[in-house]
Amino acid sequence: MATYKKRGFKPQNKVEEQVVEEQESATAEVFSTLDESASKTEEWVASNQNYILGVIGVIAVAVLGYLAYVQFVEKPKEASATNEMYYPQQYFDQAINSTTAKDSLYNLALNGAEGKYGFLDIIDEYSGTQAANLANYSAGMAYLNMQKYQEAITHLEDFKSEDDILGALAKGGVGDAFMQLGQAEDALDYYEKALNHSDNNFTAPKFLYKAGVTALDLGDKSKALTYFEQIKEKYASSAEATTVDAFIGMAKSTK
């Protein structure tokens, strides 16, 4: 479509005059509509100014409140919880390395003594901190070693970690607890979760071995063979590989 609104342009006939008039009218209508919309927007803002300022204020207060919480509540809480972990962790380490009085040491680690917190206190008092999360792992392992399997399951399931080693050990620990409770199917499920969590050289052969033995116990020789062969193929230098041939033979047996 040709345009007639050029600098210095003068209509030469009535048709051109009509086109120019229509273009000017349309342009004027557009600007009028824009002015009207702007006016309505200004009126809405003016009439709702208190509401708008209130919303902005609420958002600002929320952001500032969160930052203050992190700085003055969350960080000090995390630091305090981490400091409290030192005392029970000492008893936990002693229990692992001790040949006697293990349960007494684990009890001290769990419940504390001499006014000091144990793992269970840290879990209750510092909920939501990384220290409390780690305390769940240590408490679960303490209960597992004390043969209190249901308590071990509870705390190890509450522990959350993306760490290759700790995450796999926690899931495998739940598997061990279920195995001791005579729930082999649940045990196998958690051994497999440990394997899916990480295939590192430290935990993978351990839980492949336990998964294979458990599968054998459940009568699933095919699954057991798969796990044992993975140890032989991928983790030949592991301690589990030294006896895996005998288990492969058992898994291949038709009897």
Buried (B, 14 or more C-beta within 10 A) or exposed (E): EEEBEEEEEEEEEEEBEEBBEEEEEEEEEEEEEEEEEEEEEEEEEEEEEEEEEEEEEEEEEEEEEEEEEEEEEBEEBBEBBBEBBEBBBBBBEBBBEEEEEBBEBBBBBBBBEEEBBBBBBBBEBBEEBBBBBBBBBBBBBBBBBBEBBEBBBBBBBBBEBEEBEBBBBBBBBBBBBBBEBEBBEBBBBBBBBBBEBBBEEEBBBBBBBBBBBBBBBBEBBEBBBBBBBBBBEBBEEBEBBEEBEEBBEBBEEEE
